[in-house]
Amino acid sequence: MSLEIVLITGMSGSGKSVALHAMEDAGYYCVDNLPPELLAAFVALEHQHHGNRVAIAMDVRSGTSLPQVPRELTRLRQQGVTVRSIFLDATTETLVRRFSETRRRHPLSHDEIPDGRRALVQVIDLERELLAELRDQSHVIDTSTIRASQLQSYVKDLMPAATGQLTLVFQSFAFKRGIPVDADYVFDVRMLPNPHYEPALRDLTGLDAPVAEFLHAQKEVRLMGQHIEQFLSHWLDMLDRNHRSYVTVAVGCTGGQHRSVYLVEQLASAFTPRWAVLKRHRELDSR
């Protein structure tokens, strides 16, 4: 069986340890903070020991070796190794809060840099620059507003879906809680009729039949769904030919409970016959 490597990388404080634990639970042999210089030797060793599923965490702790990683991943793919890269991200404000709450020092912080929010923001910005190339080659998960258990589920869900073809990730969200930073495409559906103003529907969600029936009866909702479907259908083949592994499509409404949830369900159903599809409901999953 060929070797499969999942690279877990991302911003410090974004949840890489949680993601690595999820991979371990899924049966992967996990290595944290492997120096990039040792990647080739490690892969050769795993081949000798007949290992076939490995998860490796790499991040800014590798310092000056980081620029080697994209080239090493390309070389491994050329050798027939299946390589999947997951990048965990979060807003700067979220990362600052997490470091402040845990009182941990950022890996790029130095003793000569004074403590404080301004200094922390500066090193986070530097980290983003250092990891930009890796992020561009990875599937991004925004951990800003999700719990550890949600992140574990998201990471595990990616594994069976990753079969070498492009995977569509449809995600509903609430604009009032921020736009997901992992979205490749964002569709705003706040102008559509809102079930929130129907007393019998207010406490339900887009997963419930009464809400689905209400929204399906609205011409504007059906038209929005058709337009999003037509747009994606037009470009997905080109994205697939460009060797994209994942495309995240975020659909947002005010509360992330009714309209966006319903449309994500409809879009996922429409694209499932041809593409690998995953669904996420950010606000519902966080309940």
Residue pairs with C-beta under 8 A, 6 or more apart in sequence:
1 52
2 52
2 80
2 81
2 82
3 43
3 46
3 47
3 51
3 52
3 54
3 81
3 82
4 52
4 53
4 54
4 81
4 82
4 83
4 84
5 43
5 54
5 55
5 56
5 76
5 81
5 82
5 83
5 84
6 23
6 28
6 53
6 54
6 55
6 56
6 84
6 85
6 86
6 159
7 55
7 56
7 57
7 58
7 69
7 73
7 83
7 84
7 85
7 86
7 138
8 16
8 19
8 20
8 23
8 55
8 56
8 57
8 58
8 86
8 88
9 16
9 57
9 58
9 59
9 69
9 85
9 86
9 87
9 88
9 131
9 134
9 138
10 16
10 59
10 86
10 87
10 88
10 89
10 131
10 135
11 59
11 88
11 89
11 90
11 95
11 124
11 127
11 128
11 131
12 59
12 60
12 95
12 106
12 107
12 108
12 124
12 127
13 90
13 95
13 98
13 99
13 102
13 104
13 106
14 88
14 89
14 90
14 95
14 143
15 88
15 90
15 143
15 148
15 151
16 57
16 59
16 88
17 32
17 57
18 148
18 151
18 152
19 57
19 86
19 88
19 141
19 151
19 152
19 155
20 30
20 32
20 55
20 57
21 30
21 152
22 151
22 152
22 153
22 155
22 156
23 30
23 55
23 155
23 159
24 30
24 55
25 152
25 156
26 156
26 159
27 53
28 53
28 54
28 55
29 46
29 51
29 53
29 54
29 55
30 54
30 55
30 56
30 57
31 42
31 54
31 55
31 56
31 57
32 57
33 57
33 58
33 59
33 61
33 62
34 42
34 56
34 57
34 58
35 62
35 65
36 58
36 62
36 65
36 66
36 68
36 69
36 72
37 65
37 68
39 56
39 69
39 72
39 76
40 72
40 75
40 76
42 56
43 76
43 81
46 54
58 66
58 69
59 107
59 131
60 66
60 107
60 108
60 127
60 130
60 131
61 107
62 69
66 130
66 131
66 134
67 133
69 134
70 133
70 134
70 137
73 83
73 85
73 137
76 83
77 83
82 164
84 139
84 158
84 162
84 245
85 134
85 137
85 138
85 139
86 138
86 139
86 141
86 155
86 158
87 131
87 134
87 135
87 138
87 139
87 140
87 141
88 140
88 141
88 143
88 151
89 135
89 140
89 141
89 142
89 143
89 144
89 181
89 182
90 98
90 142
90 143
90 144
90 181
91 144
91 178
91 181
92 121
92 124
92 125
94 143
94 144
94 145
95 124
96 117
96 120
96 121
96 124
99 106
99 120
100 117
100 120
106 120
106 123
106 124
106 127
108 123
108 126
108 127
109 119
109 120
109 123
113 119
113 122
113 123
139 158
139 182
139 245
139 246
139 248
140 181
140 182
140 248
141 151
141 154
141 155
141 182
142 180
142 181
142 182
142 183
143 151
144 178
144 180
144 181
145 177
145 178
145 282
145 286
146 154
146 282
146 285
146 286
147 286
150 285
150 286
153 285
154 280
157 278
158 167
158 246
158 278
161 167
161 276
161 277
161 278
162 245
162 276
163 276
165 240
165 275
165 276
166 236
166 239
166 240
166 244
166 245
166 246
166 247
166 275
166 276
167 245
167 246
167 247
167 275
167 276
167 277
167 278
168 232
168 236
168 246
168 247
168 249
168 268
168 271
168 275
168 276
168 277
168 278
169 246
169 247
169 248
169 249
169 277
169 278
169 279
169 280
170 249
170 251
170 264
170 267
170 268
170 271
170 277
170 278
170 279
170 280
171 180
171 183
171 248
171 249
171 250
171 251
171 264
171 279
171 280
171 281
171 282
172 206
172 250
172 251
172 252
172 253
172 256
172 260
172 261
172 263
172 264
172 280
172 281
172 282
172 283
172 284
173 179
173 180
173 250
173 251
173 252
173 256
173 260
173 282
173 283
174 252
174 253
174 254
174 255
174 256
174 257
174 260
174 282
174 283
175 188
175 190
175 252
175 253
175 254
175 256
176 254
176 255
177 256
177 282
177 283
179 186
179 250
179 252
180 186
180 248
180 250
180 282
182 248
183 248
183 249
183 250
184 247
184 248
184 249
185 232
185 247
185 248
185 249
185 250
186 250
186 251
186 252
187 224
187 228
187 249
187 250
187 251
187 252
187 263
188 252
189 221
189 224
189 251
189 252
189 253
189 259
189 260
189 263
190 252
190 253
190 254
190 259
191 220
192 215
192 218
192 220
192 221
192 224
192 253
192 259
193 214
193 215
193 218
193 220
193 221
193 259
194 253
194 254
194 258
194 259
195 201
195 202
195 204
195 211
195 214
195 215
195 258
195 259
196 202
196 254
196 255
196 257
196 258
198 214
200 210
201 210
201 211
201 214
201 258
204 210
204 211
204 258
205 211
205 257
205 258
205 261
205 281
205 284
206 212
206 215
206 257
206 258
206 259
206 260
206 261
206 262
206 263
206 264
206 265
207 261
207 265
207 281
207 284
211 258
211 262
212 262
212 265
215 221
215 258
215 259
215 262
216 222
221 259
221 262
221 263
224 263
225 263
225 266
225 267
225 270
228 249
228 251
228 263
228 267
229 267
229 270
229 271
232 249
232 267
232 271
236 247
236 275
239 247
249 267
251 260
251 263
251 264
251 267
252 260
253 259
253 260
255 283
256 281
256 282
256 283
256 284
257 283
257 284
261 281
261 284
264 279
264 280
264 281
265 279
268 277
268 279
271 277
